[in-house]
Amino acid sequence: MLVIVKMFLFSIWRKACVNGTMNATCAILDANIGEVFDTTTAEAIVEQIIHEFVEVAHHEGVKIDAAEMKKTMFIQLQIKCVHTIHQCTKI
């Protein structure tokens, strides 16, 4: 049962990190996900937000890897671009 709870908490934190990072960054920069990852400045912002999520998650006892979260963001970008190709400039 404890393993299931840990997996559940990990999934919640991962989802919150992806949504919190991308939604906030896109809103602040008035850009879509593809445009956010097209600039090095935005990428640095995303990395810092991910770092903050990882630190808070670790404090709460949930182990999340920052590099893995960034990779997850890029995967989400690719999925989003495939489904909404007219909104993205790159896949």
C-alpha positions in Angstrom: 0.0 0.0 0.0 2.8 2.4 0.8 4.3 1.9 -2.6 1.0 2.8 -4.3 0.8 6.0 -2.2 4.4 7.0 -3.1 3.7 6.4 -6.8 0.5 8.4 -6.5 2.3 11.3 -4.8 5.1 11.2 -7.4 2.5 11.4 -10.3 0.8 14.3 -8.6 4.0 16.2 -8.2 5.1 15.4 -11.8 1.8 16.6 -13.2 1.9 19.8 -11.0 5.4 20.5 -12.2 4.6 20.1 -15.9 1.4 22.1 -15.7 2.7 24.7 -13.2 5.9 25.3 -15.2 4.4 25.4 -18.7 1.2 27.2 -17.9 2.9 30.0 -15.9 5.8 30.4 -18.4 3.4 30.5 -21.4 1.2 33.0 -19.7 4.1 35.3 -18.6 5.8 35.2 -22.0 2.5 35.3 -24.0 3.7 32.3 -25.9 2.7 28.7 -26.8 4.8 25.8 -25.6 6.7 25.6 -28.9 7.7 29.2 -28.7 8.8 28.9 -25.1 11.3 26.2 -26.0 12.5 28.2 -29.0 14.4 30.6 -26.8 17.3 30.1 -24.4 15.9 32.7 -22.1 12.6 30.9 -21.7 14.4 27.6 -21.3 16.4 29.1 -18.4 13.1 30.2 -16.8 11.6 26.8 -17.2 14.7 25.1 -15.7 14.5 27.4 -12.7 10.8 26.7 -12.1 11.5 23.0 -12.4 14.3 23.3 -9.9 11.9 25.0 -7.4 9.3 22.2 -7.9 12.0 19.6 -7.3 13.2 21.3 -4.2 9.7 21.6 -2.7 8.9 18.0 -3.7 12.1 16.7 -2.0 11.2 18.7 1.1 7.8 16.9 1.1 9.5 13.5 0.7 8.9 13.0 -3.0 12.0 12.4 -5.1 11.8 14.0 -8.5 14.7 14.4 -10.9 15.1 17.8 -12.5 16.7 16.4 -15.7 13.9 13.9 -16.0 11.3 16.6 -15.6 12.9 18.7 -18.3 12.9 15.6 -20.6 9.2 15.1 -19.7 8.5 18.7 -20.8 10.2 18.2 -24.2 8.1 15.0 -24.6 5.0 16.9 -23.8 6.1 19.6 -26.3 6.4 16.9 -29.1 3.0 15.4 -28.3 1.4 18.8 -28.2 3.0 19.8 -31.5 1.8 16.6 -33.2 -1.8 17.3 -32.0 -1.8 21.0 -32.7 0.7 21.4 -35.5 -0.7 24.7 -36.6 0.3 26.2 -33.2 3.9 25.0 -33.2 6.9 25.8 -35.4 9.0 22.8 -34.5 8.5 19.1 -33.7 
